[in-house]
Each structure stands twice: as C-alpha cells, then as structure tokens.
C-alpha cells in the first residue's frame, strides 16, 4: 500500500497538482515490516519491483530438485549394473546340440552309481528284485513302509495284502483284470489286438520268483511301461505279494487247508 501511495503522489506532482491546494489529502503512511506486502518477482520481467520468495516455497522447490536429482542418480546407478550378459548367458538350452560330446547332445545322463540325497538303500535287492547272486529273489522283504509305518511282511501280512490289493486295482487291473487273468477293461477295448496282457495264472508265471513281478513293474515288460515313477518300491512289493496271493487263490490245494479255512471258503461261496 505504501508503494501505491508514493506512485499516486509522484503522478500528482508531475501533473502540477498540489495535494495541499487541490484538496487532495495524501494517503497516510502505513507501518511496514520487511518481507510484508512485497510483491513477488514478475515471471516475465517488469512489474512494480522484485520481491523476495517466501521461505516455505523456496524449501518446497529445493525438496523437489533434490528428489529429482536423487531419482536421476539412482536410475544411473541401476543402468550401470545392467548388461546383456545377465540374460544372454553361455548355457545350453533344453535339447540344444553340443559338439563337445560324441553324441552331440547337451543333456547328459547321471553318472553310473549316482544316488539322490536321501534315497540310499543298503539292500540293493529291495530296489531291484535281484539278490547279490544276480538272481531274482524268492521272498518278500522283511518289512515294508506304509505312510511312515513299518509293516512286517510276516506278522502284518494281511494288512500288506490289503494294501497291495488297493494299489493293484488302481494301477494294474485295467490291463491284467481284477483277478489277474489278463482280461481287464483296456484289454476288452482293443489292447488284445496288439498283445494280450499277462495272465498270472499260467504255469510259467506261477513258478516265477516273486522278484520278477517287482522287476516287471520297475523296468516294464513287453508293451507294459514302467510304473516306477508312479508306484514306490514299497508299493511295488505289496503289489507283488498280492499277485502271489491271487495265484494261490486260483490254484490252492484244498487238502492243505485247515477245517476252519474250508468252512470260511464254503461260507463265502454260499453268499
């Protein structure tokens, strides 16, 4: 306001008008403190004068400048750490050829004798079905593990057979049939045109050591693919035990059964 008053007085003096004679009362001087009432500096020059920028606004601008500078520095540091070698690495992709090896393949088989961590078993016959003499084993392992529980193949044989039956019906019966006669649902729907699945009740398979049935599941046999990836070793032995029970059920000598067993068979037949 003081600046406005001074401007009016200057204009009046240049025009030859006397405030005292022309009854023009001069504007009273107003108290003024530094920093109050100053006009901000014009954005394109001119104006009544160059004022001071408020401290709060100045701090805000400095904060923005600092933030922008920090972002630029961080982006610069990040870009210096990036390089094409991070995603274009000297590695072999799946099925890519490799001239280093005679067969030209980059994918390699595990070295013979390699054992996965936690998969070591001292009894090799448990994993192969073959004894130390290289022949098929003729007896079941002493124990099997089901859901973390140890089962004796002698004292817990009934539970082992029930377990083997459940796994047999889920994994084998669709080809070999529920009774093991080789007449499963897949056989009835066309597999017989290529090759008939094994019938466990032939003389040849009845005389086969029990290790054969474990080995056939592990490696596959004929057109039968391996089930090792889907059936654990313990389950394979339980299935082999159930196959042997199926064979005995079809070719049992009744003269060797006790009277109690004969009575149970008669009761079941009557039902």
C-alpha positions as a printed NumPy array, in Angstrom:
array([[   0.   ,    0.   ,    0.   ],
       [   2.854,    2.425,    0.742],
       [   4.24 ,    1.913,   -2.743],
       [   0.831,    2.663,   -4.26 ],
       [   0.582,    5.865,   -2.266],
       [   4.023,    7.003,   -3.388],
       [   3.116,    6.33 ,   -7.014],
       [  -0.031,    8.461,   -6.711],
       [   1.933,   11.332,   -5.185],
       [   4.549,   11.189,   -7.922],
       [   1.889,   11.254,  -10.626],
       [   0.131,   14.182,   -8.973],
       [   3.413,   16.171,   -8.675],
       [   4.317,   15.669,  -12.324],
       [   0.873,   16.916,  -13.358],
       [   1.272,   20.183,  -11.398],
       [  -1.294,   19.293,   -8.81 ],
       [  -0.514,   20.203,   -5.252],
       [  -2.121,   17.993,   -2.711],
       [  -2.445,   20.937,   -0.322],
       [  -4.04 ,   23.403,   -2.796],
       [  -6.25 ,   20.966,   -4.651],
       [  -7.708,   19.483,   -1.51 ],
       [  -6.131,   16.169,   -2.24 ],
       [  -5.262,   14.595,    1.023],
       [  -2.139,   12.497,    0.849],
       [  -2.567,    8.863,    1.87 ],
       [  -1.327,    8.207,    5.349],
       [   1.85 ,    6.23 ,    5.657],
       [   1.23 ,    2.699,    6.863],
       [   3.553,    0.813,    9.116],
       [   5.614,   -1.643,    7.154],
       [   7.842,   -4.526,    8.099],
       [  10.439,   -6.12 ,    5.942],
       [   9.026,   -9.029,    3.97 ],
       [   5.387,   -7.884,    4.334],
       [   3.475,   -6.619,    1.349],
       [   6.346,   -7.157,   -1.066],
       [   5.194,   -8.205,   -4.481],
       [   6.595,  -11.454,   -5.838],
       [   9.048,  -11.101,   -8.719],
       [   7.342,  -10.976,  -12.118],
       [   7.528,  -14.083,  -14.247],
       [   8.493,  -12.147,  -17.43 ],
       [  10.171,   -9.016,  -16.163],
       [   8.561,   -5.656,  -15.447],
       [   6.151,   -5.151,  -12.6  ],
       [   6.43 ,   -2.878,   -9.659],
       [   9.623,   -4.459,   -8.308],
       [  11.467,   -7.665,   -7.401],
       [  10.155,   -9.151,   -4.178],
       [  11.545,  -11.965,   -2.046],
       [  10.378,  -15.615,   -2.446],
       [   8.689,  -16.973,    0.664],
       [  10.891,  -19.368,    2.644],
       [   8.288,  -22.152,    2.586],
       [   8.017,  -22.03 ,   -1.189],
       [  11.785,  -21.929,   -1.539],
       [  12.155,  -25.037,    0.631],
       [   9.49 ,  -26.827,   -1.438],
       [  11.342,  -26.112,   -4.666],
       [  14.634,  -27.274,   -3.14 ],
       [  12.963,  -30.507,   -1.996],
       [  11.637,  -31.178,   -5.479],
       [  15.023,  -30.504,   -7.027],
       [  16.686,  -32.834,   -4.527],
       [  14.132,  -35.576,   -5.21 ],
       [  14.603,  -35.31 ,   -8.97 ],
       [  18.357,  -35.398,   -8.581],
       [  18.127,  -38.492,   -6.377],
       [  15.97 ,  -40.294,   -8.938],
       [  18.426,  -39.461,  -11.709],
       [  21.335,  -40.771,   -9.634],
       [  19.518,  -43.995,   -8.724],
       [  18.491,  -44.685,  -12.321],
       [  22.047,  -44.046,  -13.463],
       [  23.444,  -46.499,  -10.921],
       [  20.823,  -49.109,  -11.876],
       [  21.582,  -48.806,  -15.57 ],
       [  25.299,  -49.242,  -14.989],
       [  24.561,  -52.63 ,  -13.331],
       [  22.517,  -53.95 ,  -16.282],
       [  24.208,  -55.807,  -19.088],
       [  23.109,  -58.26 ,  -21.735],
       [  25.209,  -60.987,  -20.113],
       [  22.576,  -61.207,  -17.377],
       [  20.032,  -62.725,  -19.742],
       [  22.231,  -63.897,  -22.606],
       [  24.365,  -66.433,  -20.738],
       [  26.723,  -69.091,  -22.132],
       [  24.45 ,  -72.015,  -21.25 ],
       [  22.78 ,  -74.906,  -23.021],
       [  19.039,  -74.766,  -23.565],
       [  16.881,  -77.943,  -23.487],
       [  17.522,  -80.231,  -26.48 ],
       [  20.223,  -77.904,  -27.817],
       [  23.053,  -79.64 ,  -29.654],
       [  26.532,  -79.687,  -28.147],
       [  29.6  ,  -80.631,  -30.159],
       [  31.625,  -81.23 ,  -27.002],
       [  30.204,  -84.743,  -26.556],
       [  30.44 ,  -87.54 ,  -29.148],
       [  26.655,  -87.987,  -29.313],
       [  26.152,  -84.243,  -29.876],
       [  23.626,  -83.92 ,  -27.029],
       [  23.799,  -81.274,  -24.314],
       [  21.537,  -83.227,  -21.939],
       [  23.585,  -85.814,  -20.066],
       [  22.572,  -88.905,  -18.131],
       [  23.582,  -89.11 ,  -14.452],
       [  26.901,  -90.825,  -13.862],
       [  26.543,  -94.542,  -13.189],
       [  26.119,  -95.165,   -9.48 ],
       [  24.711,  -91.714,   -8.737],
       [  22.354,  -91.775,   -5.746],
       [  19.96 ,  -88.949,   -4.96 ],
       [  20.259,  -87.462,   -1.492],
       [  18.042,  -89.325,    0.964],
       [  17.473,  -92.219,   -1.471],
       [  20.314,  -94.518,   -0.441],
       [  19.226,  -98.06 ,    0.409],
       [  21.803, -100.56 ,    1.638],
       [  19.757, -103.575,    0.476],
       [  20.036, -103.417,   -3.321],
       [  17.572, -106.28 ,   -3.768],
       [  14.854, -104.088,   -2.273],
       [  15.174, -101.69 ,   -5.216],
       [  15.865, -104.206,   -7.976],
       [  14.252, -107.542,   -7.103],
       [  17.603, -109.263,   -7.662],
       [  19.818, -110.746,   -4.945],
       [  23.566, -110.471,   -4.583],
       [  23.967, -113.542,   -6.749],
       [  22.228, -111.746,   -9.64 ],
       [  19.152, -113.96 ,   -9.462],
       [  15.562, -112.929,   -8.761],
       [  14.665, -113.02 ,   -5.075],
       [  12.11 , -115.603,   -3.956],
       [  10.857, -113.975,   -0.742],
       [   9.388, -110.629,    0.266],
       [  11.488, -108.06 ,    2.149],
       [  11.182, -108.418,    5.913],
       [   9.456, -105.053,    6.305],
       [   7.614, -102.521,    4.153],
       [   6.831,  -98.895,    4.948],
       [   3.297,  -97.583,    4.514],
       [   2.593,  -93.947,    5.375],
       [   5.669,  -93.859,    7.607],
       [   4.666,  -97.033,    9.476],
       [   6.767, -100.188,    9.336],
       [   4.827, -103.32 ,    8.424],
       [   6.189, -106.806,    8.922],
       [   5.554, -108.988,    5.883],
       [   5.123, -111.874,    8.315],
       [   3.17 , -110.517,   11.283],
       [   1.27 , -107.84 ,    9.3  ],
       [   0.82 , -109.891,    6.127],
       [  -2.947, -109.332,    5.961],
       [  -2.522, -105.568,    6.016],
       [   0.25 , -105.81 ,    3.414],
       [  -2.043, -107.849,    1.132],
       [  -4.938, -105.405,    1.546],
       [  -2.575, -102.567,    0.7  ],
       [  -1.28 , -104.486,   -2.323],
       [  -4.829, -105.178,   -3.486],
       [  -5.738, -101.48 ,   -3.314],
       [  -2.671, -100.488,   -5.357],
       [  -3.13 , -103.399,   -7.793],
       [  -6.708, -102.426,   -8.556],
       [  -5.665,  -98.807,   -9.079],
       [  -2.521,  -99.374,  -11.16 ],
       [  -2.733, -102.861,  -12.748],
       [  -6.28 , -104.181,  -13.011],
       [  -7.232, -102.038,  -16.042],
       [  -4.989, -104.314,  -18.162],
       [  -4.483, -107.501,  -16.12 ],
       [  -8.03 , -107.69 ,  -14.763],
       [  -9.21 , -107.676,  -11.164],
       [  -8.41 , -111.383,  -10.79 ],
       [  -5.126, -111.23 ,  -12.732],
       [  -6.396, -113.203,  -15.722],
       [  -5.238, -110.567,  -18.273],
       [  -8.794, -109.603,  -19.211],
       [  -9.029, -106.017,  -17.969],
       [ -11.201, -103.25 ,  -19.386],
       [  -8.438, -101.958,  -21.669],
       [  -7.91 , -105.468,  -22.982],
       [ -11.601, -105.728,  -23.85 ],
       [ -11.387, -102.411,  -25.7  ],
       [  -8.687, -103.295,  -28.186],
       [  -5.363, -103.969,  -26.46 ],
       [  -5.851, -107.665,  -27.171],
       [  -5.425, -106.862,  -30.874],
       [  -1.773, -105.963,  -30.243],
       [  -0.742, -108.238,  -27.419],
       [  -2.664, -109.946,  -24.65 ],
       [  -1.573, -108.785,  -21.16 ],
       [  -0.038, -111.409,  -18.933],
       [  -2.281, -113.911,  -17.215],
       [  -0.809, -114.551,  -13.776],
       [  -2.414, -117.997,  -13.566],
       [  -0.288, -119.699,  -16.195],
       [   2.193, -122.346,  -15.124],
       [   5.123, -120.165,  -16.218],
       [   4.152, -117.191,  -14.035],
       [   3.072, -119.309,  -11.075],
       [   6.61 , -120.717,  -10.971],
       [   8.228, -117.305,  -11.455],
       [  10.065, -115.915,   -8.37 ],
       [   8.288, -113.031,   -6.676],
       [  11.175, -110.734,   -7.622],
       [  10.052, -110.995,  -11.261],
       [   6.809, -109.138,  -10.565],
       [   8.716, -106.385,   -8.789],
       [  11.233, -106.133,  -11.636],
       [   8.477, -106.01 ,  -14.284],
       [   6.848, -103.061,  -12.502],
       [  10.18 , -101.287,  -12.122],
       [  11.503, -101.676,  -15.673],
       [   8.386, -102.501,  -17.659],
       [   7.856, -105.678,  -19.625],
       [   6.803, -106.08 ,  -23.251],
       [   4.255, -103.386,  -24.054],
       [   3.846, -102.639,  -20.347],
       [   5.562,  -99.404,  -19.391],
       [   7.499,  -98.886,  -16.167],
       [   5.457,  -97.787,  -13.163],
       [   8.488,  -96.81 ,  -11.066],
       [   7.672,  -93.092,  -11.402],
       [   4.144,  -93.597,  -10.037],
       [   4.482,  -96.523,   -7.628],
       [   7.013,  -96.537,   -4.797],
       [   9.249,  -99.582,   -4.135],
       [   7.231, -100.474,   -1.024],
       [   4.006, -100.341,   -3.035],
       [   5.54 , -102.481,   -5.777],
       [   6.447, -105.175,   -3.249],
       [   2.928, -105.042,   -1.786],
       [   1.501, -105.469,   -5.304],
       [   3.85 , -108.416,   -5.933],
       [   2.639, -110.001,   -2.68 ],
       [  -0.98 , -109.585,   -3.765],
       [  -0.242, -111.093,   -7.195],
       [   1.173, -114.133,   -5.438],
       [  -1.976, -114.296,   -3.29 ],
       [  -4.132, -114.172,   -6.456],
       [  -2.152, -117.077,   -7.88 ],
       [  -2.609, -119.11 ,   -4.723],
       [  -6.331, -118.354,   -4.632],
       [  -6.768, -119.845,   -8.114],
       [  -4.514, -122.84 ,   -7.626],
       [  -4.657, -123.671,   -3.92 ],
       [  -4.57 , -127.277,   -2.803],
       [  -7.642, -127.668,   -0.612],
       [  -6.161, -130.696,    1.058],
       [  -3.59 , -128.441,    2.712],
       [  -6.2  , -126.109,    4.198],
       [  -7.408, -126.362,    7.762],
       [ -11.017, -127.143,    8.542],
       [ -11.599, -123.543,    9.645],
       [ -10.317, -122.231,    6.325],
       [ -12.506, -124.693,    4.433],
       [ -15.553, -123.591,    6.415],
       [ -14.826, -119.938,    5.594],
       [ -14.487, -120.749,    1.899],
       [ -17.772, -122.607,    1.941],
       [ -19.492, -119.696,    3.677],
       [ -18.15 , -117.229,    1.136],
       [ -19.191, -119.487,   -1.743],
       [ -22.698, -119.76 ,   -0.318],
       [ -23.039, -115.994,   -0.193]])
